[in-house]
Amino acid sequence: MINFEEELKKFHKSLEIEDVQDAIYNQDLTDMADVLVGMIKEVKEEE
């Protein structure tokens, strides 16, 4: 049988996951709220 306690002691995070995490957090991502705010500003400027 698998000894889960021993397996957990051997566990180490993958460096690839940490690299991906940093890349995601360091990007300036535009979400739908940002898009809608930009569209509203454009419409108000045109009026």
HTML snippet that shows the backbone in 3Dmol.js (N, CA, C, O; Angstrom):
<script src="https://3Dmol.org/build/3Dmol-min.js"></script>
<div id="view" style="width:600px;height:400px;position:relative"></div>
<script>
const pdb = `
ATOM      1  N   MET A   1       0.827  -1.191   0.000  1.00  0.00           N
ATOM      2  CA  MET A   1       0.000   0.000   0.000  1.00  0.00           C
ATOM      3  C   MET A   1       0.865   1.246   0.000  1.00  0.00           C
ATOM      4  O   MET A   1       2.034   1.224   0.386  1.00  0.00           O
ATOM      5  N   ILE A   2       0.256   2.328  -0.444  1.00  0.00           N
ATOM      6  CA  ILE A   2       0.969   3.603  -0.488  1.00  0.00           C
ATOM      7  C   ILE A   2       0.930   4.261   0.885  1.00  0.00           C
ATOM      8  O   ILE A   2      -0.127   4.374   1.505  1.00  0.00           O
ATOM      9  N   ASN A   3       2.086   4.685   1.345  1.00  0.00           N
ATOM     10  CA  ASN A   3       2.172   5.423   2.594  1.00  0.00           C
ATOM     11  C   ASN A   3       2.115   6.917   2.254  1.00  0.00           C
ATOM     12  O   ASN A   3       3.113   7.511   1.848  1.00  0.00           O
ATOM     13  N   PHE A   4       0.952   7.500   2.424  1.00  0.00           N
ATOM     14  CA  PHE A   4       0.746   8.878   2.005  1.00  0.00           C
ATOM     15  C   PHE A   4       1.605   9.863   2.791  1.00  0.00           C
ATOM     16  O   PHE A   4       2.041  10.871   2.236  1.00  0.00           O
ATOM     17  N   GLU A   5       1.851   9.599   4.037  1.00  0.00           N
ATOM     18  CA  GLU A   5       2.688  10.492   4.842  1.00  0.00           C
ATOM     19  C   GLU A   5       4.099  10.555   4.273  1.00  0.00           C
ATOM     20  O   GLU A   5       4.688  11.634   4.195  1.00  0.00           O
ATOM     21  N   GLU A   6       4.648   9.407   3.875  1.00  0.00           N
ATOM     22  CA  GLU A   6       5.994   9.370   3.294  1.00  0.00           C
ATOM     23  C   GLU A   6       6.015  10.070   1.942  1.00  0.00           C
ATOM     24  O   GLU A   6       6.961  10.792   1.629  1.00  0.00           O
ATOM     25  N   GLU A   7       4.983   9.861   1.148  1.00  0.00           N
ATOM     26  CA  GLU A   7       4.912  10.492  -0.169  1.00  0.00           C
ATOM     27  C   GLU A   7       4.808  12.010  -0.037  1.00  0.00           C
ATOM     28  O   GLU A   7       5.411  12.739  -0.825  1.00  0.00           O
ATOM     29  N   LEU A   8       4.061  12.487   0.934  1.00  0.00           N
ATOM     30  CA  LEU A   8       3.940  13.933   1.139  1.00  0.00           C
ATOM     31  C   LEU A   8       5.268  14.549   1.576  1.00  0.00           C
ATOM     32  O   LEU A   8       5.559  15.694   1.228  1.00  0.00           O
ATOM     33  N   LYS A   9       6.069  13.813   2.326  1.00  0.00           N
ATOM     34  CA  LYS A   9       7.376  14.317   2.727  1.00  0.00           C
ATOM     35  C   LYS A   9       8.298  14.478   1.522  1.00  0.00           C
ATOM     36  O   LYS A   9       9.157  15.360   1.520  1.00  0.00           O
ATOM     37  N   LYS A  10       8.136  13.651   0.511  1.00  0.00           N
ATOM     38  CA  LYS A  10       8.964  13.692  -0.688  1.00  0.00           C
ATOM     39  C   LYS A  10       8.516  14.760  -1.682  1.00  0.00           C
ATOM     40  O   LYS A  10       9.251  15.094  -2.610  1.00  0.00           O
ATOM     41  N   PHE A  11       7.313  15.295  -1.488  1.00  0.00           N
ATOM     42  CA  PHE A  11       6.728  16.213  -2.457  1.00  0.00           C
ATOM     43  C   PHE A  11       7.487  17.533  -2.530  1.00  0.00           C
ATOM     44  O   PHE A  11       7.815  18.127  -1.502  1.00  0.00           O
ATOM     45  N   HIS A  12       7.763  17.988  -3.746  1.00  0.00           N
ATOM     46  CA  HIS A  12       8.354  19.296  -4.008  1.00  0.00           C
ATOM     47  C   HIS A  12       7.585  19.931  -5.154  1.00  0.00           C
ATOM     48  O   HIS A  12       7.235  19.260  -6.124  1.00  0.00           O
ATOM     49  N   LYS A  13       7.320  21.245  -5.037  1.00  0.00           N
ATOM     50  CA  LYS A  13       6.626  21.949  -6.098  1.00  0.00           C
ATOM     51  C   LYS A  13       7.450  21.924  -7.374  1.00  0.00           C
ATOM     52  O   LYS A  13       8.680  21.937  -7.342  1.00  0.00           O
ATOM     53  N   SER A  14       6.762  21.889  -8.469  1.00  0.00           N
ATOM     54  CA  SER A  14       7.426  21.974  -9.764  1.00  0.00           C
ATOM     55  C   SER A  14       7.832  23.421 -10.019  1.00  0.00           C
ATOM     56  O   SER A  14       7.035  24.335  -9.809  1.00  0.00           O
ATOM     57  N   LEU A  15       9.041  23.629 -10.462  1.00  0.00           N
ATOM     58  CA  LEU A  15       9.490  24.978 -10.780  1.00  0.00           C
ATOM     59  C   LEU A  15       8.697  25.566 -11.930  1.00  0.00           C
ATOM     60  O   LEU A  15       8.513  26.781 -11.999  1.00  0.00           O
ATOM     61  N   GLU A  16       8.229  24.728 -12.824  1.00  0.00           N
ATOM     62  CA  GLU A  16       7.451  25.208 -13.959  1.00  0.00           C
ATOM     63  C   GLU A  16       6.186  25.902 -13.487  1.00  0.00           C
ATOM     64  O   GLU A  16       5.793  26.927 -14.045  1.00  0.00           O
ATOM     65  N   ILE A  17       5.549  25.356 -12.469  1.00  0.00           N
ATOM     66  CA  ILE A  17       4.321  25.956 -11.953  1.00  0.00           C
ATOM     67  C   ILE A  17       4.619  27.325 -11.362  1.00  0.00           C
ATOM     68  O   ILE A  17       3.864  28.271 -11.584  1.00  0.00           O
ATOM     69  N   GLU A  18       5.691  27.441 -10.625  1.00  0.00           N
ATOM     70  CA  GLU A  18       6.054  28.731 -10.043  1.00  0.00           C
ATOM     71  C   GLU A  18       6.376  29.746 -11.140  1.00  0.00           C
ATOM     72  O   GLU A  18       6.008  30.915 -11.021  1.00  0.00           O
ATOM     73  N   ASP A  19       7.054  29.321 -12.199  1.00  0.00           N
ATOM     74  CA  ASP A  19       7.371  30.225 -13.304  1.00  0.00           C
ATOM     75  C   ASP A  19       6.102  30.720 -13.985  1.00  0.00           C
ATOM     76  O   ASP A  19       5.986  31.897 -14.326  1.00  0.00           O
ATOM     77  N   VAL A  20       5.159  29.816 -14.179  1.00  0.00           N
ATOM     78  CA  VAL A  20       3.896  30.194 -14.811  1.00  0.00           C
ATOM     79  C   VAL A  20       3.144  31.171 -13.914  1.00  0.00           C
ATOM     80  O   VAL A  20       2.582  32.154 -14.396  1.00  0.00           O
ATOM     81  N   GLN A  21       3.134  30.907 -12.636  1.00  0.00           N
ATOM     82  CA  GLN A  21       2.450  31.781 -11.688  1.00  0.00           C
ATOM     83  C   GLN A  21       3.020  33.199 -11.761  1.00  0.00           C
ATOM     84  O   GLN A  21       2.262  34.167 -11.805  1.00  0.00           O
ATOM     85  N   ASP A  22       4.336  33.326 -11.775  1.00  0.00           N
ATOM     86  CA  ASP A  22       4.961  34.649 -11.858  1.00  0.00           C
ATOM     87  C   ASP A  22       4.608  35.344 -13.166  1.00  0.00           C
ATOM     88  O   ASP A  22       4.338  36.545 -13.175  1.00  0.00           O
ATOM     89  N   ALA A  23       4.606  34.609 -14.258  1.00  0.00           N
ATOM     90  CA  ALA A  23       4.287  35.193 -15.555  1.00  0.00           C
ATOM     91  C   ALA A  23       2.853  35.701 -15.588  1.00  0.00           C
ATOM     92  O   ALA A  23       2.586  36.762 -16.153  1.00  0.00           O
ATOM     93  N   ILE A  24       1.940  34.968 -14.998  1.00  0.00           N
ATOM     94  CA  ILE A  24       0.538  35.375 -14.989  1.00  0.00           C
ATOM     95  C   ILE A  24       0.356  36.614 -14.126  1.00  0.00           C
ATOM     96  O   ILE A  24      -0.310  37.560 -14.547  1.00  0.00           O
ATOM     97  N   TYR A  25       0.931  36.632 -12.931  1.00  0.00           N
ATOM     98  CA  TYR A  25       0.750  37.758 -12.030  1.00  0.00           C
ATOM     99  C   TYR A  25       1.430  39.022 -12.536  1.00  0.00           C
ATOM    100  O   TYR A  25       0.990  40.123 -12.203  1.00  0.00           O
ATOM    101  N   ASN A  26       2.482  38.899 -13.325  1.00  0.00           N
ATOM    102  CA  ASN A  26       3.216  40.069 -13.798  1.00  0.00           C
ATOM    103  C   ASN A  26       2.623  40.684 -15.058  1.00  0.00           C
ATOM    104  O   ASN A  26       3.080  41.743 -15.486  1.00  0.00           O
ATOM    105  N   GLN A  27       1.621  40.056 -15.665  1.00  0.00           N
ATOM    106  CA  GLN A  27       0.999  40.605 -16.863  1.00  0.00           C
ATOM    107  C   GLN A  27      -0.131  41.536 -16.483  1.00  0.00           C
ATOM    108  O   GLN A  27      -0.821  41.331 -15.485  1.00  0.00           O
ATOM    109  N   ASP A  28      -0.307  42.563 -17.297  1.00  0.00           N
ATOM    110  CA  ASP A  28      -1.415  43.492 -17.097  1.00  0.00           C
ATOM    111  C   ASP A  28      -2.567  42.997 -17.969  1.00  0.00           C
ATOM    112  O   ASP A  28      -2.666  43.353 -19.144  1.00  0.00           O
ATOM    113  N   LEU A  29      -3.423  42.183 -17.391  1.00  0.00           N
ATOM    114  CA  LEU A  29      -4.508  41.590 -18.140  1.00  0.00           C
ATOM    115  C   LEU A  29      -5.759  42.465 -18.060  1.00  0.00           C
ATOM    116  O   LEU A  29      -6.103  42.980 -16.997  1.00  0.00           O
ATOM    117  N   THR A  30      -6.425  42.623 -19.189  1.00  0.00           N
ATOM    118  CA  THR A  30      -7.654  43.388 -19.248  1.00  0.00           C
ATOM    119  C   THR A  30      -8.825  42.428 -19.087  1.00  0.00           C
ATOM    120  O   THR A  30      -8.923  41.430 -19.801  1.00  0.00           O
ATOM    121  N   ASP A  31      -9.706  42.735 -18.149  1.00  0.00           N
ATOM    122  CA  ASP A  31     -10.881  41.898 -17.988  1.00  0.00           C
ATOM    123  C   ASP A  31     -12.102  42.626 -18.564  1.00  0.00           C
ATOM    124  O   ASP A  31     -11.980  43.747 -19.055  1.00  0.00           O
ATOM    125  N   MET A  32     -13.251  42.004 -18.504  1.00  0.00           N
ATOM    126  CA  MET A  32     -14.455  42.572 -19.102  1.00  0.00           C
ATOM    127  C   MET A  32     -14.835  43.904 -18.454  1.00  0.00           C
ATOM    128  O   MET A  32     -15.336  44.794 -19.141  1.00  0.00           O
ATOM    129  N   ALA A  33     -14.610  44.058 -17.169  1.00  0.00           N
ATOM    130  CA  ALA A  33     -14.929  45.325 -16.507  1.00  0.00           C
ATOM    131  C   ALA A  33     -14.090  46.456 -17.101  1.00  0.00           C
ATOM    132  O   ALA A  33     -14.604  47.551 -17.328  1.00  0.00           O
ATOM    133  N   ASP A  34     -12.807  46.204 -17.355  1.00  0.00           N
ATOM    134  CA  ASP A  34     -11.938  47.218 -17.958  1.00  0.00           C
ATOM    135  C   ASP A  34     -12.414  47.571 -19.361  1.00  0.00           C
ATOM    136  O   ASP A  34     -12.390  48.740 -19.746  1.00  0.00           O
ATOM    137  N   VAL A  35     -12.843  46.577 -20.126  1.00  0.00           N
ATOM    138  CA  VAL A  35     -13.333  46.809 -21.485  1.00  0.00           C
ATOM    139  C   VAL A  35     -14.587  47.677 -21.440  1.00  0.00           C
ATOM    140  O   VAL A  35     -14.707  48.633 -22.207  1.00  0.00           O
ATOM    141  N   LEU A  36     -15.525  47.350 -20.543  1.00  0.00           N
ATOM    142  CA  LEU A  36     -16.758  48.116 -20.440  1.00  0.00           C
ATOM    143  C   LEU A  36     -16.498  49.554 -19.994  1.00  0.00           C
ATOM    144  O   LEU A  36     -17.120  50.477 -20.520  1.00  0.00           O
ATOM    145  N   VAL A  37     -15.608  49.762 -19.050  1.00  0.00           N
ATOM    146  CA  VAL A  37     -15.273  51.117 -18.602  1.00  0.00           C
ATOM    147  C   VAL A  37     -14.689  51.914 -19.761  1.00  0.00           C
ATOM    148  O   VAL A  37     -15.028  53.083 -19.941  1.00  0.00           O
ATOM    149  N   GLY A  38     -13.822  51.299 -20.540  1.00  0.00           N
ATOM    150  CA  GLY A  38     -13.237  51.970 -21.702  1.00  0.00           C
ATOM    151  C   GLY A  38     -14.284  52.343 -22.732  1.00  0.00           C
ATOM    152  O   GLY A  38     -14.232  53.434 -23.300  1.00  0.00           O
ATOM    153  N   MET A  39     -15.232  51.457 -22.980  1.00  0.00           N
ATOM    154  CA  MET A  39     -16.299  51.738 -23.946  1.00  0.00           C
ATOM    155  C   MET A  39     -17.184  52.881 -23.459  1.00  0.00           C
ATOM    156  O   MET A  39     -17.579  53.736 -24.253  1.00  0.00           O
ATOM    157  N   ILE A  40     -17.499  52.908 -22.172  1.00  0.00           N
ATOM    158  CA  ILE A  40     -18.326  53.978 -21.618  1.00  0.00           C
ATOM    159  C   ILE A  40     -17.609  55.315 -21.734  1.00  0.00           C
ATOM    160  O   ILE A  40     -18.235  56.325 -22.056  1.00  0.00           O
ATOM    161  N   LYS A  41     -16.303  55.334 -21.476  1.00  0.00           N
ATOM    162  CA  LYS A  41     -15.534  56.567 -21.605  1.00  0.00           C
ATOM    163  C   LYS A  41     -15.546  57.065 -23.033  1.00  0.00           C
ATOM    164  O   LYS A  41     -15.695  58.265 -23.266  1.00  0.00           O
ATOM    165  N   GLU A  42     -15.391  56.162 -24.003  1.00  0.00           N
ATOM    166  CA  GLU A  42     -15.413  56.544 -25.405  1.00  0.00           C
ATOM    167  C   GLU A  42     -16.750  57.152 -25.801  1.00  0.00           C
ATOM    168  O   GLU A  42     -16.796  58.155 -26.513  1.00  0.00           O
ATOM    169  N   VAL A  43     -17.837  56.545 -25.339  1.00  0.00           N
ATOM    170  CA  VAL A  43     -19.179  57.046 -25.670  1.00  0.00           C
ATOM    171  C   VAL A  43     -19.381  58.431 -25.065  1.00  0.00           C
ATOM    172  O   VAL A  43     -19.933  59.312 -25.724  1.00  0.00           O
ATOM    173  N   LYS A  44     -18.946  58.638 -23.824  1.00  0.00           N
ATOM    174  CA  LYS A  44     -19.099  59.948 -23.176  1.00  0.00           C
ATOM    175  C   LYS A  44     -18.270  61.008 -23.883  1.00  0.00           C
ATOM    176  O   LYS A  44     -18.703  62.156 -23.979  1.00  0.00           O
ATOM    177  N   GLU A  45     -17.079  60.652 -24.385  1.00  0.00           N
ATOM    178  CA  GLU A  45     -16.226  61.612 -25.082  1.00  0.00           C
ATOM    179  C   GLU A  45     -16.832  62.014 -26.408  1.00  0.00           C
ATOM    180  O   GLU A  45     -16.639  63.145 -26.852  1.00  0.00           O
ATOM    181  N   GLU A  46     -17.559  61.119 -27.051  1.00  0.00           N
ATOM    182  CA  GLU A  46     -18.169  61.409 -28.347  1.00  0.00           C
ATOM    183  C   GLU A  46     -19.375  62.336 -28.204  1.00  0.00           C
ATOM    184  O   GLU A  46     -19.736  63.025 -29.158  1.00  0.00           O
ATOM    185  N   GLU A  47     -20.002  62.363 -27.029  1.00  0.00           N
ATOM    186  CA  GLU A  47     -21.188  63.199 -26.821  1.00  0.00           C
ATOM    187  C   GLU A  47     -20.857  64.640 -26.639  1.00  0.00           C
ATOM    188  O   GLU A  47     -21.755  65.461 -26.455  1.00  0.00           O
TER     189      GLU A  47
END
`;
const viewer = $3Dmol.createViewer("view");
viewer.addModel(pdb, "pdb");
viewer.setStyle({}, {cartoon: {color: "spectrum"}});
viewer.zoomTo();
viewer.render();
</script>
